[in-house]
Amino acid sequence: MIRVLVVDDSTFMRHSITDQLQKDPEIKVVDTARDGQEALRKAQEHEIDVVTLDVEMPKLNGLETLKQLMQTNPLPVIMISSLTESGAESTLKAMEYGAQDFIPKSMSADKDAFGNELRHKVRAIARRKSIIRLKYHRHAQPAPKTAQPRPQTQQAAPAARKTIGGCKGPRDLVVIGVSTGGPPVVQKILSALPGDLPACILIAQHMPATFTGPFAKRLNSVSKFEVTEAVNGDKLKNGHAYVCPGGKHIGLRLNGPLPEVAITEEPRDALYKPTVNVLMETAGKIMGRRTLGVMLTGMGSDGIDGAHVLREKGGVLIAQSEASCVVYGMPKAVIDANLANLILDADDIAQAIVATVRG
């Protein structure tokens, strides 16, 4: 049984989240809280596996609540976020502080979609409880209010490295596919890359449209090179990373003899927007052996079809290890299909990108 604490200042949202979660017989909402102070107290009173946490609350907002929770009682947390720009920025910051994932509050208008997404994410991150406890063990005792958690600096498991057929370069295009739990991992990787990396980076992160602009700005602020939200027709430039706008797809097309970024709404029936399949398939077909693919944490198997094309055309692929994934879905799919040349912990991926790009 997965035991959940629901935290939201809205009575309607507390009831809605509770009702949707308890449609799964393996999930039980053990209590609810109206604000951050109440949430911290109830998290201590009950045995909790997952917390759903509203971003904007009175008395103690979601970010402050999350910081204190990860210092004193680390647990898997899903942020329930508004789709405003400030909501997006707060949610992305929350994932730096230790939240595992988020779900937009606006999705609650479609009860079935909201419920399915919420239940899937709760089940997925509940498995991370013991790892999160280990990862934040230094914050397991009460700390001064000025203390800041540093989730990026500790590894939850021993390093993993597996080589399948090598990962040789040089390569001058890096394509990254990522979903659940992805923003902190992408930030970790991009912030560790050198400013003179002789490659262009394209990123397909499953994320709402109002989040991708703030996400690109956040990445740009921590990276040694420029990161922007992609625009249709952008040119491939070394030392530049493009984030796909939410609700659309990113890939490549030829403009005469030269490749350029293609932002499109097709395929409209794709389960995920952006879909990693479009990115990896078009990169494989147009850039072939010049391409390095990176498959990061995410639910499901989006990207597996594109990864087949990328490898068939001479590209190579790095997959994130199970131990370092929030959700071991997308990397598992390519690993199980024997498409990954390297299987690495998140902390080792930036170094491998540099080595492969430079050959």
Secondary structure by P-SEA (a helix, b strand, c coil): cbbbbbbcccaaaaaaaaaaaacccccccccccccaaaaaaaaaaccccccccccccccccaaaaaaaaaaccccbbbbbccccaaaaaaaaaaaaaccccccccccccaaaaaaaaaaaaaaaaccaaaaaaaaaccccccccccccccccccccccbbbbbcccccccccbbbbbbccccaaaaaaaaaaccccccbbbbbbcccccccaaaaaaaaaaacccccccccccccccccbbbbccccccccccccccbbbbbbccccccccccccaaaaaaaaaaaccccbbbbbcccccccaaaaaaaaaaabbbbbbbcccccccccaaaaaaaaccccbbbcccaaaaaaaaaaac
